Each structure stands twice: as C-alpha cells, then as structure tokens.
Amino acid sequence: MQRSAPRLSRILACAAVPVMLVAAGCSSGSDSGDKGSGTPDKAASSAAVTPSAAPTTKKVEPARFAKLPEICTSLSSKTIDELVPKAKNKKGTAATSSDVTSRGGCSWNGLEDKGTKGSNYRWLDVSFYRYESDATLGSGQERAAENYAKELAKVQATEGAKNLKTTKTPGLGDQADLVSYELRKTDEDFEYASVVARTGNVVVLLSYNGAGYAGAKTPSDKWIADGAVKAAKEAVAAVAAANK
C-alpha cells in the first residue's frame, strides 16, 4: 500500500532518532492533528514546577495556669506566725515586679527576743514564675521545666554552702526538690532550706533560714526543712486556687 509523501517522511524521520525520543515525540496520530514539536508538553511542564510548601504552624500544649495568686497572701498568717515569730511585717514585703502576671515575690523576717536566752532570727521568702506557651519556645509546661532545672542548679551552687544536700520531694506539684545547707553569715551559723517546685507552667521558689543570736541555739536542719516544705505546699496550692 502506498503512503502519502508527508506521512512517509514523518515515519522515516522518527526512525532516525533514539527510541526514547520516538516515544515522546513520534506517537501515532493523524497528520491533521500533529502541531509539531514546538508546543510544550503540559505534563512535562507541570512536573518541572515544584509547588511551594504550605506554611505550617507548630501546635503547642496550652499553658495550664493563666495567672498567679496574690503573692503575699499565698502563705497563711498561721504559717507566717509559726515560721517567722515577731515578723516585722506580717503582711509581707512584696518584691518589685515589672510584670505581676508572670512573676512576683514576697518576704518576711523577724527577730524573736528570748531575753537572757538570746534571740531567734528567721527569714522566709517565696517567688513565683509563670510561663506562657509559645510556638517557637515550647509549651508553658516545657518552659517551666527548663527553668526549674536552672533555678535548682543556682541554689545548688550557693557560694559558701556547707553540707549541702538535695532531696526529691514527692507530692509537691509536678516536681520538687529540697536543698538544705549551712551558711556562715554575720559571724553566726545559719541553717537554710530552699524548695524548688513546679506545678504546670509555674515555678515556685521558697527559701527559709534561721539563726540564733546572743546565745540562742541555731535551729536544727530538720526544723528548717520541715518548715520550708510546709510553706511550699501552701504556695503550690495557692496557684491552683487562683485559677479555679
């Protein structure tokens, strides 16, 4: 059977190129439908264009607590009377804070005069730090846990501390450690107990110390430690109560 000249020329031309090119550009079809190799292949063009990835937003767990308690009322007056007899200011002295929604502190101190038996000095302070959730920095809970570790390390690195020991304290928030040590100040021996605790996205730091003056005995490490833990439990409970 004879073929028309144009169609025969096309077949011969395709036979002269590699098989891969034949498959791509010389597929069978009618002469009238062949527009030539000048028209780009739509499938190949779309495959060459890489679509840009859609922006993704990291989801983080919401912060558990939205606010802090009233710092100087986070500890009961009964506890203040017990731990700091003859406190100069039973209502406490608030620490200066530029953002009371995220951090704050309060302290109490007093000197109980025992007459010929000397005087008992006591100091108690509590601080709160609240962390918001952030897509870049992590959840409030994660950020609080990171700063919990940093604050604990700071207490453990107290300059001049003697007989320092750290004890895990279960049942006090999500995690807590008690750091006890001795420190020589103003020519007197002080017993210290610091509690670093975390409840959700809030870190609680509580420090309690005491000394005996003019012949009064230095309080025992157990007495100071028990007082610190008791006060820390109240502080942690105050965070939950403030967010009900």
TORLO-49690 format. One record per residue: x, y, z of N, C-alpha, C in turn; residue number from 1. Coordinates in Angstrom, 1 decimal. Layout:
N
((X; Y; Z); (X; Y; Z); (X; Y; Z); NUM)
...
END
This chain:
244
((0.9; -1.2; 0.0); (0.0; 0.0; 0.0); (0.9; 1.2; 0.0); 1)
((0.6; 2.2; -0.9); (1.3; 3.4; -1.0); (0.9; 4.4; 0.1); 2)
((1.9; 5.1; 0.7); (1.7; 6.1; 1.7); (1.9; 7.5; 1.1); 3)
((1.2; 8.5; 1.6); (1.4; 9.8; 1.1); (2.8; 10.3; 1.4); 4)
((3.4; 11.2; 0.7); (4.7; 11.7; 0.9); (4.9; 12.3; 2.3); 5)
((4.0; 13.2; 2.7); (4.3; 13.8; 4.0); (4.3; 12.8; 5.1); 6)
((3.4; 11.8; 5.1); (3.3; 10.8; 6.2); (4.6; 9.9; 6.2); 7)
((5.0; 9.6; 4.9); (6.2; 8.7; 4.8); (7.4; 9.4; 5.3); 8)
((7.5; 10.7; 5.0); (8.7; 11.5; 5.5); (8.7; 11.5; 7.0); 9)
((7.6; 11.7; 7.6); (7.5; 11.7; 9.1); (7.9; 10.4; 9.7); 10)
((7.5; 9.3; 9.2); (7.9; 8.0; 9.7); (9.4; 7.8; 9.6); 11)
((10.0; 8.2; 8.5); (11.4; 8.0; 8.3); (12.2; 8.9; 9.2); 12)
((11.7; 10.1; 9.5); (12.4; 11.0; 10.4); (12.4; 10.4; 11.8); 13)
((11.3; 9.9; 12.2); (11.2; 9.3; 13.6); (12.1; 8.1; 13.7); 14)
((12.2; 7.3; 12.7); (13.0; 6.1; 12.7); (14.5; 6.5; 13.0); 15)
((14.9; 7.7; 12.6); (16.3; 8.1; 12.7); (16.7; 8.6; 14.1); 16)
((15.7; 8.8; 15.0); (16.0; 9.3; 16.3); (16.0; 8.2; 17.3); 17)
((16.6; 8.4; 18.6); (16.5; 7.4; 19.6); (15.1; 7.0; 20.0); 18)
((15.0; 5.7; 20.5); (13.7; 5.2; 20.8); (13.0; 6.0; 21.9); 19)
((13.7; 6.6; 22.9); (13.1; 7.4; 23.9); (12.4; 8.6; 23.3); 20)
((13.1; 9.2; 22.3); (12.5; 10.4; 21.7); (11.3; 10.0; 20.9); 21)
((11.4; 8.9; 20.2); (10.3; 8.4; 19.4); (9.1; 8.3; 20.3); 22)
((9.2; 7.7; 21.5); (8.1; 7.6; 22.4); (7.5; 8.9; 22.8); 23)
((8.4; 9.9; 23.0); (7.9; 11.2; 23.5); (7.3; 12.0; 22.4); 24)
((7.9; 12.0; 21.2); (7.5; 13.0; 20.2); (7.0; 12.4; 18.9); 25)
((7.0; 11.1; 18.7); (6.6; 10.5; 17.4); (5.5; 9.5; 17.6); 26)
((4.6; 9.7; 18.5); (3.5; 8.8; 18.7); (2.5; 8.9; 17.5); 27)
((1.8; 7.8; 17.2); (0.9; 7.8; 16.1); (-0.2; 8.8; 16.2); 28)
((-0.7; 9.3; 15.2); (-1.8; 10.2; 15.2); (-2.0; 10.7; 13.8); 29)
((-3.1; 11.4; 13.6); (-3.4; 11.8; 12.2); (-2.6; 13.0; 11.9); 30)
((-2.3; 13.2; 10.6); (-1.5; 14.3; 10.1); (-2.1; 15.6; 10.5); 31)
((-3.4; 15.7; 10.4); (-4.0; 17.0; 10.7); (-3.9; 17.4; 12.1); 32)
((-3.7; 16.4; 13.1); (-3.7; 16.8; 14.5); (-2.2; 17.0; 15.0); 33)
((-1.2; 16.8; 14.1); (0.2; 17.0; 14.6); (0.5; 18.5; 14.5); 34)
((0.8; 19.1; 15.6); (1.2; 20.5; 15.6); (2.7; 20.7; 15.7); 35)
((3.5; 19.6; 15.6); (4.9; 19.8; 15.6); (5.5; 19.8; 17.0); 36)
((6.8; 19.8; 17.1); (7.4; 19.7; 18.4); (7.6; 21.1; 19.1); 37)
((7.0; 22.2; 18.5); (7.1; 23.5; 19.1); (6.2; 23.7; 20.3); 38)
((5.1; 22.9; 20.4); (4.2; 23.0; 21.5); (4.7; 22.3; 22.7); 39)
((4.9; 23.0; 23.9); (5.4; 22.2; 25.1); (4.4; 21.2; 25.6); 40)
((4.9; 20.1; 26.1); (4.1; 19.1; 26.7); (3.6; 19.6; 28.1); 41)
((2.3; 19.6; 28.3); (1.7; 20.1; 29.5); (2.1; 19.3; 30.7); 42)
((2.2; 18.0; 30.6); (2.5; 17.1; 31.7); (4.0; 17.4; 32.1); 43)
((4.9; 17.5; 31.1); (6.3; 17.8; 31.5); (6.5; 19.1; 32.1); 44)
((5.7; 20.1; 31.6); (5.8; 21.5; 32.2); (5.4; 21.5; 33.6); 45)
((4.2; 20.9; 33.9); (3.7; 20.9; 35.3); (4.6; 20.1; 36.2); 46)
((5.3; 19.1; 35.7); (6.2; 18.3; 36.5); (7.4; 19.0; 36.9); 47)
((7.8; 20.0; 36.0); (9.1; 20.7; 36.2); (8.9; 21.8; 37.3); 48)
((7.6; 22.2; 37.5); (7.4; 23.2; 38.5); (7.1; 22.6; 39.9); 49)
((7.9; 22.9; 40.9); (7.8; 22.3; 42.2); (6.9; 23.3; 43.0); 50)
((5.7; 22.8; 43.5); (4.9; 23.7; 44.3); (5.5; 24.1; 45.6); 51)
((5.4; 25.3; 46.0); (6.0; 25.7; 47.3); (5.2; 25.1; 48.5); 52)
((5.9; 24.7; 49.5); (5.3; 24.0; 50.6); (4.4; 25.0; 51.4); 53)
((3.3; 24.5; 51.8); (2.4; 25.4; 52.6); (3.0; 25.6; 54.0); 54)
((2.9; 26.9; 54.5); (3.5; 27.2; 55.8); (2.8; 26.4; 56.9); 55)
((3.6; 25.9; 57.8); (3.0; 25.1; 58.9); (3.2; 25.8; 60.2); 56)
((2.2; 25.8; 61.1); (2.3; 26.4; 62.4); (2.4; 25.3; 63.5); 57)
((3.5; 25.3; 64.3); (3.7; 24.3; 65.3); (2.6; 24.5; 66.4); 58)
((2.0; 23.4; 66.7); (1.0; 23.4; 67.8); (1.6; 23.0; 69.1); 59)
((1.4; 23.8; 70.1); (1.9; 23.5; 71.5); (0.8; 23.4; 72.5); 60)
((1.0; 22.7; 73.5); (0.1; 22.5; 74.6); (-0.2; 23.8; 75.3); 61)
((-1.5; 24.1; 75.5); (-1.8; 25.4; 76.2); (-1.2; 25.4; 77.6); 62)
((-0.9; 26.6; 78.1); (-0.4; 26.8; 79.4); (-1.5; 26.4; 80.4); 63)
((-1.1; 25.7; 81.5); (-2.1; 25.2; 82.4); (-2.8; 26.3; 83.2); 64)
((-1.9; 27.2; 83.7); (-2.4; 28.3; 84.6); (-2.3; 29.6; 83.9); 65)
((-3.3; 30.4; 84.0); (-3.4; 31.7; 83.3); (-2.9; 32.9; 84.2); 66)
((-2.9; 32.7; 85.5); (-2.5; 33.7; 86.4); (-1.8; 33.2; 87.7); 67)
((-1.2; 34.2; 88.4); (-0.6; 33.8; 89.6); (-1.5; 34.3; 90.8); 68)
((-1.3; 33.7; 92.0); (-2.0; 34.1; 93.1); (-1.5; 35.4; 93.7); 69)
((-2.2; 36.0; 94.6); (-1.7; 37.2; 95.3); (-0.5; 36.7; 96.1); 70)
((0.7; 37.2; 95.8); (1.9; 36.6; 96.3); (2.0; 36.6; 97.8); 71)
((1.7; 37.8; 98.4); (1.9; 37.9; 99.8); (0.8; 37.3; 100.7); 72)
((-0.2; 36.8; 100.0); (-1.3; 36.1; 100.7); (-1.3; 34.6; 100.3); 73)
((-0.2; 34.2; 99.6); (-0.2; 32.8; 99.2); (0.2; 31.9; 100.4); 74)
((0.7; 32.5; 101.4); (1.0; 31.7; 102.7); (0.1; 32.3; 103.7); 75)
((-0.5; 31.3; 104.5); (-1.4; 31.7; 105.6); (-0.8; 32.5; 106.7); 76)
((-1.5; 33.3; 107.4); (-1.0; 34.1; 108.5); (-0.5; 33.1; 109.6); 77)
((-1.2; 32.0; 109.7); (-0.8; 31.0; 110.7); (0.6; 30.5; 110.5); 78)
((0.9; 30.2; 109.2); (2.2; 29.7; 108.8); (3.3; 30.8; 109.1); 79)
((2.9; 32.0; 108.8); (3.9; 33.1; 109.0); (4.2; 33.2; 110.5); 80)
((3.2; 33.1; 111.3); (3.4; 33.2; 112.8); (4.2; 32.1; 113.3); 81)
((4.1; 30.9; 112.7); (4.8; 29.8; 113.2); (6.3; 29.8; 112.7); 82)
((6.5; 30.2; 111.4); (7.8; 30.1; 110.9); (8.6; 31.4; 111.1); 83)
((7.9; 32.5; 111.3); (8.6; 33.8; 111.5); (8.0; 34.5; 112.7); 84)
((8.3; 34.1; 113.9); (7.7; 34.8; 115.1); (8.2; 36.2; 115.1); 85)
((7.3; 37.1; 115.5); (7.7; 38.5; 115.6); (8.1; 39.1; 114.3); 86)
((7.4; 38.7; 113.2); (7.7; 39.2; 111.9); (7.5; 40.8; 111.9); 87)
((8.4; 41.5; 111.3); (8.3; 42.9; 111.2); (7.1; 43.4; 110.5); 88)
((6.7; 42.6; 109.5); (5.5; 42.9; 108.7); (4.8; 41.6; 108.4); 89)
((3.8; 41.3; 109.1); (3.1; 40.0; 108.9); (2.5; 39.9; 107.6); 90)
((2.2; 41.0; 106.9); (1.6; 41.0; 105.6); (2.6; 40.8; 104.5); 91)
((3.9; 40.8; 104.9); (5.0; 40.6; 103.9); (5.4; 41.8; 103.2); 92)
((6.6; 41.7; 102.6); (7.1; 42.8; 101.8); (7.2; 42.3; 100.4); 93)
((6.4; 42.9; 99.5); (6.4; 42.5; 98.1); (7.6; 42.9; 97.3); 94)
((8.1; 42.0; 96.5); (9.2; 42.3; 95.6); (8.7; 43.1; 94.4); 95)
((9.6; 44.0; 93.9); (9.2; 44.8; 92.8); (9.2; 43.9; 91.5); 96)
((8.1; 44.1; 90.7); (8.0; 43.3; 89.5); (7.4; 44.1; 88.4); 97)
((8.0; 44.0; 87.2); (7.6; 44.8; 86.0); (6.4; 44.1; 85.3); 98)
((6.1; 42.8; 85.7); (5.0; 42.1; 85.1); (4.4; 41.1; 86.2); 99)
((3.5; 41.6; 86.9); (2.9; 40.8; 88.0); (2.1; 39.6; 87.6); 100)
((1.8; 39.5; 86.3); (1.1; 38.4; 85.8); (2.0; 37.2; 85.5); 101)
((3.3; 37.5; 85.5); (4.3; 36.4; 85.1); (5.3; 36.1; 86.3); 102)
((5.5; 37.1; 87.2); (6.4; 36.8; 88.2); (6.2; 37.8; 89.4); 103)
((6.6; 37.3; 90.6); (6.4; 38.1; 91.8); (7.0; 37.4; 93.0); 104)
((7.2; 38.2; 94.1); (7.8; 37.6; 95.2); (7.4; 38.3; 96.5); 105)
((7.6; 37.7; 97.6); (7.2; 38.3; 98.9); (8.1; 37.7; 100.0); 106)
((8.5; 38.5; 101.0); (9.4; 38.1; 102.1); (8.9; 38.5; 103.4); 107)
((9.3; 37.8; 104.4); (9.0; 38.1; 105.8); (10.3; 37.8; 106.7); 108)
((10.6; 38.7; 107.7); (11.7; 38.4; 108.5); (11.4; 39.0; 109.9); 109)
((12.0; 38.4; 110.9); (11.7; 38.8; 112.3); (12.8; 38.3; 113.3); 110)
((12.9; 39.0; 114.4); (13.9; 38.6; 115.4); (13.1; 38.5; 116.7); 111)
((13.0; 37.3; 117.2); (12.2; 37.0; 118.4); (13.2; 37.1; 119.6); 112)
((13.0; 38.0; 120.5); (13.8; 38.2; 121.6); (13.4; 37.3; 122.8); 113)
((14.4; 36.4; 123.2); (14.1; 35.5; 124.2); (14.8; 35.9; 125.6); 114)
((15.1; 37.2; 125.7); (15.7; 37.7; 126.9); (17.1; 37.1; 127.1); 115)
((17.3; 36.6; 128.3); (18.6; 36.0; 128.6); (19.0; 34.8; 127.8); 116)
((18.0; 34.2; 127.1); (18.2; 33.0; 126.3); (18.6; 33.4; 124.8); 117)
((18.7; 34.7; 124.6); (19.2; 35.1; 123.2); (18.0; 35.4; 122.3); 118)
((18.2; 35.5; 121.0); (17.2; 35.8; 120.1); (17.2; 34.9; 118.9); 119)
((16.0; 34.6; 118.4); (15.9; 33.7; 117.2); (15.6; 34.6; 116.0); 120)
((16.4; 34.5; 115.0); (16.2; 35.2; 113.7); (15.6; 34.2; 112.7); 121)
((14.6; 34.7; 111.9); (14.0; 33.9; 110.9); (13.8; 34.7; 109.6); 122)
((14.0; 34.1; 108.5); (13.7; 34.8; 107.2); (13.0; 33.7; 106.3); 123)
((11.9; 34.2; 105.6); (11.2; 33.4; 104.7); (10.8; 34.2; 103.5); 124)
((11.0; 33.6; 102.3); (10.6; 34.3; 101.1); (10.1; 33.3; 100.1); 125)
((9.2; 33.8; 99.2); (8.6; 32.9; 98.2); (8.5; 33.7; 96.9); 126)
((8.8; 33.1; 95.8); (8.8; 33.7; 94.4); (8.0; 32.8; 93.5); 127)
((7.3; 33.4; 92.5); (6.6; 32.6; 91.5); (7.0; 33.1; 90.1); 128)
((7.1; 32.2; 89.2); (7.4; 32.5; 87.8); (6.5; 31.7; 86.9); 129)
((5.7; 32.4; 86.1); (4.7; 31.7; 85.2); (5.2; 31.9; 83.8); 130)
((5.0; 30.8; 83.0); (5.5; 30.8; 81.6); (4.3; 30.5; 80.7); 131)
((4.2; 31.3; 79.6); (3.2; 31.1; 78.6); (3.7; 30.1; 77.5); 132)
((2.7; 29.5; 76.8); (3.1; 28.7; 75.7); (3.4; 29.5; 74.5); 133)
((4.4; 29.0; 73.8); (4.9; 29.8; 72.6); (5.3; 28.8; 71.5); 134)
((4.8; 29.1; 70.3); (5.1; 28.1; 69.2); (6.5; 27.9; 68.9); 135)
((7.3; 29.0; 69.2); (8.8; 28.9; 69.0); (9.5; 28.3; 70.2); 136)
((9.1; 28.7; 71.4); (9.8; 28.3; 72.6); (9.3; 27.0; 73.3); 137)
((8.1; 26.6; 72.9); (7.5; 25.4; 73.5); (6.3; 25.8; 74.4); 138)
((5.7; 24.7; 75.0); (4.6; 25.0; 75.9); (5.0; 25.6; 77.2); 139)
((4.1; 26.2; 77.9); (4.4; 26.8; 79.2); (4.9; 25.7; 80.1); 140)
((4.4; 24.5; 80.1); (4.9; 23.5; 81.0); (6.4; 23.1; 80.6); 141)
((6.7; 23.0; 79.3); (8.1; 22.7; 78.9); (9.0; 23.8; 79.4); 142)
((8.6; 25.1; 79.2); (9.5; 26.2; 79.5); (9.7; 26.3; 81.0); 143)
((8.6; 26.0; 81.8); (8.7; 26.0; 83.2); (9.7; 24.9; 83.7); 144)
((9.6; 23.7; 83.1); (10.5; 22.6; 83.4); (12.0; 22.9; 83.2); 145)
((12.2; 23.6; 82.1); (13.6; 24.1; 81.7); (14.1; 25.0; 82.8); 146)
((13.3; 26.0; 83.2); (13.7; 27.0; 84.1); (13.8; 26.4; 85.6); 147)
((13.0; 25.4; 85.8); (13.0; 24.7; 87.1); (14.4; 24.1; 87.3); 148)
((14.9; 23.5; 86.2); (16.3; 22.9; 86.3); (17.3; 24.0; 86.5); 149)
((17.2; 25.1; 85.9); (18.2; 26.2; 86.0); (18.1; 26.8; 87.4); 150)
((16.9; 27.0; 88.0); (16.8; 27.5; 89.3); (17.4; 26.6; 90.4); 151)
((17.1; 25.3; 90.2); (17.7; 24.3; 91.1); (19.2; 24.3; 91.1); 152)
((19.8; 24.4; 89.9); (21.2; 24.5; 89.7); (21.8; 25.7; 90.5); 153)
((21.1; 26.8; 90.4); (21.5; 28.0; 91.0); (21.6; 27.9; 92.6); 154)
((20.6; 27.3; 93.1); (20.5; 27.0; 94.6); (21.7; 26.1; 95.0); 155)
((21.9; 25.0; 94.2); (22.9; 24.1; 94.5); (24.3; 24.6; 94.4); 156)
((24.4; 25.8; 93.7); (25.7; 26.4; 93.5); (25.9; 27.6; 94.5); 157)
((25.1; 27.6; 95.6); (25.3; 28.7; 96.5); (26.7; 28.8; 97.1); 158)
((27.3; 30.0; 96.9); (28.6; 30.1; 97.4); (28.7; 30.1; 98.9); 159)
((29.7; 29.3; 99.4); (29.9; 29.2; 100.8); (29.1; 28.1; 101.5); 160)
((28.2; 27.5; 100.8); (27.3; 26.5; 101.4); (28.1; 25.3; 101.9); 161)
((27.7; 24.8; 103.1); (28.4; 23.6; 103.6); (27.3; 22.5; 103.9); 162)
((27.8; 21.3; 103.7); (26.9; 20.1; 104.0); (25.6; 20.2; 103.1); 163)
((25.8; 20.6; 101.9); (24.6; 20.8; 101.0); (24.1; 19.4; 100.6); 164)
((22.8; 19.3; 100.6); (22.2; 18.0; 100.1); (20.9; 18.3; 99.5); 165)
((20.6; 17.6; 98.4); (19.3; 17.8; 97.6); (18.5; 16.5; 97.8); 166)
((17.2; 16.7; 98.1); (16.3; 15.6; 98.3); (15.0; 15.8; 97.4); 167)
((14.7; 14.8; 96.7); (13.4; 14.8; 95.9); (12.3; 14.9; 96.9); 168)
((11.3; 15.7; 96.5); (10.1; 15.9; 97.4); (8.8; 15.6; 96.7); 169)
((8.4; 14.3; 96.7); (7.2; 14.0; 96.0); (5.9; 14.6; 96.7); 170)
((4.9; 14.7; 95.9); (3.6; 15.2; 96.4); (3.6; 16.7; 96.5); 171)
((4.5; 17.4; 95.8); (4.6; 18.8; 95.9); (4.6; 19.3; 94.4); 172)
((3.4; 19.5; 93.8); (3.4; 19.9; 92.4); (3.8; 18.7; 91.5); 173)
((4.2; 19.1; 90.3); (4.6; 18.1; 89.3); (6.1; 17.6; 89.6); 174)
((6.9; 18.4; 90.2); (8.2; 18.0; 90.6); (8.7; 19.0; 91.6); 175)
((9.5; 18.5; 92.5); (10.1; 19.4; 93.6); (11.3; 18.8; 94.2); 176)
((12.2; 19.7; 94.6); (13.5; 19.3; 95.2); (13.7; 20.2; 96.4); 177)
((14.2; 19.6; 97.5); (14.5; 20.4; 98.7); (16.0; 20.4; 98.8); 178)
((16.6; 21.6; 98.9); (18.0; 21.8; 99.0); (18.3; 22.4; 100.4); 179)
((19.1; 21.6; 101.2); (19.4; 22.0; 102.6); (20.9; 22.3; 102.7); 180)
((21.3; 23.3; 103.5); (22.7; 23.6; 103.7); (22.9; 24.5; 104.8); 181)
((24.2; 24.7; 105.2); (24.6; 25.6; 106.3); (25.4; 26.7; 105.6); 182)
((25.2; 27.9; 106.3); (25.9; 29.1; 105.7); (26.3; 30.0; 106.9); 183)
((27.6; 30.4; 106.9); (28.1; 31.3; 107.9); (27.9; 32.8; 107.5); 184)
((27.1; 33.5; 108.2); (26.9; 35.0; 107.9); (26.9; 35.8; 109.2); 185)
((27.3; 37.0; 109.1); (27.4; 37.9; 110.3); (27.9; 37.2; 111.5); 186)
((28.9; 36.4; 111.3); (29.5; 35.7; 112.4); (28.6; 34.7; 113.2); 187)
((27.6; 34.3; 112.5); (26.6; 33.3; 113.0); (26.4; 32.2; 112.0); 188)
((26.0; 31.0; 112.5); (25.7; 29.9; 111.7); (24.2; 29.8; 111.3); 189)
((23.9; 29.8; 110.0); (22.5; 29.8; 109.6); (22.2; 28.4; 109.0); 190)
((21.0; 28.0; 109.2); (20.5; 26.8; 108.6); (19.6; 27.3; 107.4); 191)
((19.8; 26.7; 106.2); (19.0; 27.1; 105.1); (18.2; 25.9; 104.5); 192)
((17.0; 26.2; 104.0); (16.3; 25.1; 103.2); (15.6; 25.9; 102.1); 193)
((15.8; 25.4; 100.9); (15.2; 26.0; 99.7); (14.4; 24.9; 99.0); 194)
((13.2; 25.3; 98.6); (12.4; 24.3; 97.8); (12.2; 24.9; 96.5); 195)
((12.5; 24.1; 95.4); (12.2; 24.5; 94.1); (11.2; 23.5; 93.6); 196)
((10.0; 24.1; 93.2); (8.9; 23.2; 92.8); (8.3; 23.7; 91.5); 197)
((7.7; 22.8; 90.8); (7.0; 23.2; 89.5); (5.6; 22.6; 89.6); 198)
((4.6; 23.5; 89.3); (3.2; 23.0; 89.1); (2.7; 23.5; 87.8); 199)
((2.6; 22.6; 86.8); (2.2; 23.1; 85.5); (3.2; 24.0; 84.9); 200)
((2.8; 25.2; 84.5); (3.7; 26.2; 83.9); (4.2; 27.2; 84.9); 201)
((4.1; 26.9; 86.2); (4.6; 27.8; 87.2); (5.7; 27.2; 88.0); 202)
((6.8; 28.0; 88.2); (7.9; 27.5; 89.1); (7.8; 28.3; 90.4); 203)
((7.8; 27.6; 91.5); (7.8; 28.2; 92.8); (9.1; 28.0; 93.5); 204)
((9.7; 29.1; 94.0); (10.9; 29.1; 94.8); (10.6; 29.6; 96.2); 205)
((11.0; 28.8; 97.2); (10.7; 29.1; 98.5); (12.0; 28.9; 99.3); 206)
((12.4; 29.9; 100.1); (13.6; 29.8; 100.9); (13.3; 30.2; 102.3); 207)
((13.8; 29.4; 103.3); (13.6; 29.6; 104.7); (14.9; 29.4; 105.4); 208)
((15.3; 30.3; 106.3); (16.5; 30.2; 107.0); (16.4; 30.8; 108.4); 209)
((17.3; 30.4; 109.3); (17.3; 30.9; 110.6); (18.6; 30.8; 111.4); 210)
((18.8; 31.5; 112.4); (20.0; 31.5; 113.2); (19.6; 31.9; 114.6); 211)
((20.5; 31.6; 115.5); (20.4; 32.0; 116.9); (21.4; 33.1; 117.3); 212)
((20.9; 34.1; 117.9); (21.8; 35.2; 118.3); (21.9; 35.3; 119.9); 213)
((23.1; 35.8; 120.3); (23.3; 36.1; 121.8); (23.0; 34.9; 122.6); 214)
((23.5; 33.7; 122.2); (23.4; 32.5; 123.0); (22.2; 31.6; 122.6); 215)
((21.3; 32.1; 121.8); (20.2; 31.2; 121.3); (20.8; 30.1; 120.4); 216)
((20.2; 29.0; 120.4); (20.7; 27.9; 119.6); (20.3; 28.0; 118.1); 217)
((21.1; 27.6; 117.2); (20.8; 27.5; 115.8); (19.7; 26.5; 115.6); 218)
((18.6; 26.8; 114.8); (17.6; 25.8; 114.6); (18.2; 24.6; 113.9); 219)
((17.6; 23.5; 114.1); (18.0; 22.2; 113.5); (17.7; 22.2; 112.0); 220)
((18.5; 21.5; 111.2); (18.3; 21.4; 109.8); (16.9; 20.8; 109.5); 221)
((16.5; 19.9; 110.3); (15.2; 19.2; 110.1); (14.0; 20.2; 110.4); 222)
((14.2; 21.0; 111.4); (13.1; 22.0; 111.7); (13.0; 23.0; 110.6); 223)
((14.1; 23.5; 110.1); (14.0; 24.5; 108.9); (13.5; 23.8; 107.7); 224)
((13.9; 22.6; 107.4); (13.5; 21.9; 106.2); (12.0; 21.6; 106.2); 225)
((11.5; 21.1; 107.4); (10.1; 20.8; 107.5); (9.2; 22.1; 107.3); 226)
((9.7; 23.2; 107.9); (9.0; 24.5; 107.7); (9.0; 24.9; 106.3); 227)
((10.1; 24.7; 105.6); (10.2; 25.1; 104.1); (9.2; 24.3; 103.3); 228)
((9.2; 23.0; 103.5); (8.3; 22.2; 102.7); (6.8; 22.5; 103.0); 229)
((6.5; 22.7; 104.3); (5.1; 23.1; 104.6); (4.7; 24.4; 103.9); 230)
((5.5; 25.4; 103.9); (5.2; 26.6; 103.3); (5.1; 26.5; 101.8); 231)
((6.0; 25.6; 101.2); (6.0; 25.4; 99.7); (4.7; 24.7; 99.3); 232)
((4.2; 23.8; 100.1); (2.9; 23.2; 99.8); (1.8; 24.2; 99.7); 233)
((1.8; 25.1; 100.6); (0.7; 26.2; 100.6); (0.9; 27.0; 99.4); 234)
((2.1; 27.4; 99.0); (2.3; 28.2; 97.8); (1.9; 27.5; 96.6); 235)
((2.2; 26.2; 96.4); (1.8; 25.5; 95.2); (0.3; 25.4; 95.2); 236)
((-0.4; 25.1; 96.3); (-1.8; 25.0; 96.4); (-2.5; 26.4; 96.0); 237)
((-1.8; 27.5; 96.3); (-2.3; 28.8; 96.0); (-2.4; 29.1; 94.5); 238)
((-1.5; 28.5; 93.8); (-1.6; 28.6; 92.3); (-2.8; 28.0; 91.7); 239)
((-3.1; 26.8; 92.2); (-4.3; 26.1; 91.7); (-5.6; 26.8; 92.1); 240)
((-5.6; 27.3; 93.4); (-6.8; 28.0; 93.9); (-7.0; 29.3; 93.1); 241)
((-6.0; 30.0; 92.7); (-6.1; 31.2; 92.0); (-6.7; 31.0; 90.5); 242)
((-6.6; 29.8; 90.0); (-7.0; 29.6; 88.7); (-8.3; 28.7; 88.6); 243)
((-9.0; 28.6; 89.7); (-10.3; 27.9; 89.6); (-11.3; 28.7; 88.9); 244)
END
